Amino acid sequence: MTPIHQILSAAHPIEGGFRAEIPTDWLQGRTAYGGLSSALALHAAQTIEPDLPPLRSAQVSFIGPLSGAVTVTATKLRRGRTAAFIQADIVSEAGLGYRAMFVFMAEQPSRIALSGALHRTVTPPAADATLYTGPDDFFTGNFNFLDLKDQAPGEAEWLRWARLRDASGIDPMVEVLALADALPPAALKLLGKQPVPLSSVTWIINLLTPAPATRDGWWLLAAESSHAVNGGSSQTMMLWNAEGVPIAQGMQSVVIFA
């Protein structure tokens, strides 16, 4: 297990970003886990512009494989009175592998108040719960999971508690991006335990709070696909904290070679 703060502390600063090494235990196949790539990209974006408002949205494209030595850079595209748009790229020896558009925006006065809280009680794992941790040579080895199979009856639906095994020393928004993509693609449930090649193509995630926080590191993740044909799946995603407060909402396009 390689904590994210260790990757960042070992990074070498460059103009507009840093150079870092993707540890093998953060890979999923031949590329870095998308949540880690997003966490590194967000860290770069946060450091190039002073006094940024909270992250509001990210539009991510997973362009190609990333592994080994990578260069992470960020560029301010525009900063207005309420919002800042910052692009972040990650390049490896194979070329451009990741591009994100981060939107940072301050909260605004509004007469609208729709909380979107979780409408059922989903209790975080007990201290003595039997948790799942992935193998040491796969990105899931950096997480603890508790699968809630009985509460996710849909044929292409996942619901799991998840936490980083070590989330120390990183910004809460970086932690959320690192976690929010930790579920398998929802349509993979249709194939049972059969391993198949797959890849996330795009990811849109909206942050619903300026200061994400939870208890004991636990976040509730959900993913559901209602359309998976011709090798492509479109899925919706949600992340709540331990109290059932909505933290992030997303949508992802996934290609499944099966």
Secondary structure, DSSP 4 states (H G I P E B T S, - for coil): ---HHHHHHT-EEETTEEEEEE-GGGEETTEE-HHHHHHHHHHHHHHSSTT---EEEEEEEE-S---EEEEEEEEEEEE-SSEEEEEEEEEETTEEEEEEEEEEE-----S-------SS--PPPPTT---B---TTSGGGGEEEEE-GGG--STTEEEEEEEES--TTS-HHHHHHHHTT-SPPGGGGGGTT----EEEEEEEEEE--SS---STT-EEEEEEEEEEETTEEEEEEEEEETTS-EEEEEEEEEEE--
